[in-house]
């Protein structure tokens, strides 16, 4: 048998084979939108974002080439490395903008919490694979501890946005692993009650001097600003006020690409990163915003489709969690930009500027592609 | 409670959970879609307006203030452009530190800081406040090079008001100053708030105040697109500002300067009027002040010096201070006697040197046997007028004199005029509270007859009365502005001479009084001052009592300077067809012939002959023996 691997045709086939064309198509639409919006919001960052996109697509391809089994073998080492690095950050980390998130390693600095967005769901998926068929309380308690350690470390940095995403990723795995509805429903209700209380008694809770146990002052301010942006129109409320003005002034069809006045006169803060959705809504209107929701729904449907045909328990859980995380990014981001959720630093997936988030997200897409390639053929 | 499940069951459970997730997701996205619909469709109008408000700013373009020039085109008030360093307090957190840092590159004196504090306290919100005015080009360059260090600090090119002649005619020109809250309120009450956007100076006194509406102009607007930093990025529309109208005065500033110079360092006032039009040729109040001090906001030190000076330089004596007219009242009394028929031209009145009324002896300085009307003016007889006042009665005197504008505001176009006092029983009833004070006594009428007693008129009233008499009885509203020149069109609108009334007078009576007044300057009490004049001028001296004589002879030297009598002189020239009528008052100047008449001589010399005196008018000590 001759080695055909370096035959040009086979080379291309080898490059293309791991790729799921449906996911790639959806991704292309999102990245294309990102490209257009970046030209309007921050053309000087166009170049850098193209490089970021290239790196992220490379990471996706690498992940797509790995088999789910190989991925699972990485779960424990990645998780262990991540937790060690998080402890290191807590001990020697660099403080920037009031939070200790970065770790210097030789020439560069890294943000270990970002790694955990992949490592935590991977670890939990691997763990439930080991406990396959044994859905007892002890299993879920251990899973809870595996999740709580890194989330706790990230919360105290403090980094609310990332800890939220890491916690969500872990909780999704636990949910898909079959946590009893008897536990889920009361917890959901409790959460809703808490939210309702904050909304109803926001005025009293937001008085200066009221201590919100477990949350930093700036996190309290974010929630309070959401409840009433006008309390600080030039400071923290400015972001929300200006982004809702941008969205609302866009109207049904928008002001047209490159013609958003809120965007081009710099009224929207962070318009290339967290607030890029308001650029879309201003320039393309309600039509553009709904179209984006539609594309995200396509992505999620495809993700769940892949999850349901996954070859193993672990890959099934992982695919489900990753897909739901995509939703979480999108919902939290659009919710905060349109003023129904507090401002937490969560980017709009595949569209916001920034290399780290894009690489993490594309790694997720790559994992989905890998799971898709090793799917069980449908019985019907 | 371990639960064992088959892989198939597990897959089934997983699928249920995926469907639940998908439903949850769709619900969440529906909430988002609803929110977008709310913002982008339901409240679109509101947010559209908000976005436009963000984007578009209406910037005022302040008009150039109109200039003021005299009848010959000499500029009295103008504008010049200069750079100021301004701080926007709403954008600067630590004011003191910023000013300290600025002081390292630009000279900032303690008085600049003091003025900055003062303006800051009075200023409207969100407006920038000057810390330094009139920067040199070098200072501008130094600041611009380091501008990045000073957010909220800007160099602005601004127009400044300048009064090139300094203290000359300052009382009538007035001055502008920074708008304070009261000015702002007044502007709002006039419905001019929009027109004053961006304007930070307003007329505070004199013509600058009374012609504010003409001088200010119409503010223009620039509609600009601004970015979040407030910087203008694009001009959308604009309307140019319409400069204020220029004022041309009836004033002859050279004459004004001659008059001011003639006073030397004495206090007093002079008003000269063109009898044909009521146009004011000179309006002097001494001492004067420099109106330029007020333009940038006057320093506390300068203000105290002006405000607390015993000489009251800020007081406009010409229109606000009322003095008894003394003997300058006699020509008007004579005219009253002739007009009412109480006296004839030839009638001689016995003059024993005194007049007895109600057991009281009213003194004259000399017994002349008898005097007629002509002589009574030339020698300034008191006895003649004691008896005339008695024959006329106070009601006739008040009725006749009020026609000449005595005791009423003339309506001159500078603000701050006083009424003066034309005494009458009615006036006394209104003036006093106690019944015994409200009663009019016959003896008081006698004093009024020689211009003493309750009589008190402004120099302006006196001058206008002289002008009215010599033009045959036409009373004008005196005015300083002859033309308003419209900036846009260049059209000159004349401020028409406005006759208030024509007084019924017999021309022969007027002529008789005028002839007597001309004789005053030839052989009478004005003769020494007008010795050698190549023209004929009418005049009348007067002395206003500061210190009550109470029937005793009054020795001037013994009285402290401030208690010396005020010296008065009224005049007109040339005698046959007067082009100038004037009234001079020198506070504590002694007899009228002594200080006031020589000043009138210098002013008329300049007006008729163009002759400028080198020295201020000298006090004529010899003139003391004639009244």
Contacts between the chains, C-beta under 8 A, distances in Angstrom:
chain1	res1	chain2	res2	distance
A	132	B	7	7.9
A	133	B	4	5.8
A	133	B	5	6.0
A	133	B	6	7.7
A	133	B	7	7.5
A	133	B	10	7.3
A	134	B	2	6.2
A	134	B	3	7.9
A	134	B	4	7.1
A	135	B	2	7.6
A	135	B	3	4.8
A	135	B	5	6.5
A	136	B	1	6.4
A	136	B	2	3.9
A	136	B	3	6.5
A	137	B	1	6.4
A	175	B	17	6.5
A	176	B	14	6.0
A	176	B	17	5.6
A	176	B	18	7.6
A	178	B	5	7.9
A	178	B	10	7.0
A	178	B	13	5.6
A	178	B	14	7.7
A	178	B	17	7.7
A	242	B	54	7.8
A	242	B	228	7.9
A	244	B	39	6.1
A	244	B	47	7.0
A	245	B	47	5.2
A	245	B	50	4.7
A	245	B	51	5.4
A	245	B	54	6.8
A	246	B	51	7.2
A	247	B	36	6.9
A	247	B	39	4.9
A	247	B	40	6.3
A	247	B	47	7.4
A	248	B	39	4.1
A	248	B	40	5.9
A	248	B	43	5.5
A	248	B	44	5.9
A	248	B	46	6.9
A	248	B	47	2.6
A	248	B	48	7.4
A	248	B	50	7.5
A	248	B	51	7.9
A	249	B	44	7.2
A	249	B	47	4.5
A	249	B	48	4.8
A	249	B	50	6.9
A	249	B	51	3.7
A	250	B	40	5.7
A	251	B	40	5.5
A	251	B	41	7.3
A	251	B	44	4.7
A	251	B	48	6.9
A	252	B	40	6.5
A	252	B	41	6.3
A	252	B	44	7.6
A	261	B	51	5.8
A	261	B	52	7.9
A	261	B	54	7.3
A	261	B	55	4.7
A	261	B	225	7.8
A	262	B	51	5.7
A	262	B	54	6.9
A	262	B	55	8.0
A	265	B	54	7.2
A	265	B	55	5.9
A	265	B	225	6.9
A	265	B	226	7.0
A	265	B	227	4.2
A	265	B	228	6.1
A	265	B	233	7.0
A	266	B	227	5.0
A	266	B	228	4.2
A	266	B	229	7.0
A	267	B	51	8.0
A	267	B	54	5.4
A	267	B	55	8.0
A	267	B	227	7.7
A	267	B	228	4.6
A	281	B	36	6.8
A	281	B	39	7.9
A	281	B	40	6.9
A	285	B	40	6.2
A	286	B	36	5.5
A	286	B	37	6.5
A	286	B	40	4.3
A	286	B	41	6.3
A	289	B	33	7.9
A	289	B	36	4.8
A	289	B	40	7.3
A	290	B	33	6.2
A	290	B	36	7.1
A	293	B	29	5.2
A	293	B	32	6.6
A	293	B	33	6.2
A	296	B	29	7.6
A	297	B	25	7.6
A	297	B	26	7.6
A	297	B	29	6.8
A	300	B	22	7.2
A	300	B	25	6.1
A	301	B	22	7.5
A	304	B	18	4.9
A	304	B	21	7.3
A	304	B	22	6.3
A	307	B	14	7.7
A	307	B	18	6.4
A	308	B	11	7.9
A	308	B	14	7.3
A	308	B	15	5.8
A	308	B	18	6.2
A	313	B	7	7.8
A	313	B	10	7.0
A	316	B	11	7.7
A	316	B	14	6.1
A	320	B	14	7.2
A	320	B	17	7.6
A	320	B	18	6.2
A	320	B	21	7.5
A	324	B	21	5.9
A	324	B	25	7.9
A	327	B	25	5.1
A	327	B	28	7.5
A	331	B	25	7.8
A	331	B	28	5.2
A	331	B	29	7.4
A	331	B	32	6.9
A	334	B	32	5.4
A	335	B	32	6.6
A	335	B	35	7.9
A	338	B	32	6.9
A	338	B	35	4.9
A	338	B	36	6.6
A	338	B	39	6.4
A	339	B	35	7.7
A	340	B	31	7.3
A	340	B	32	7.9
A	340	B	35	5.6
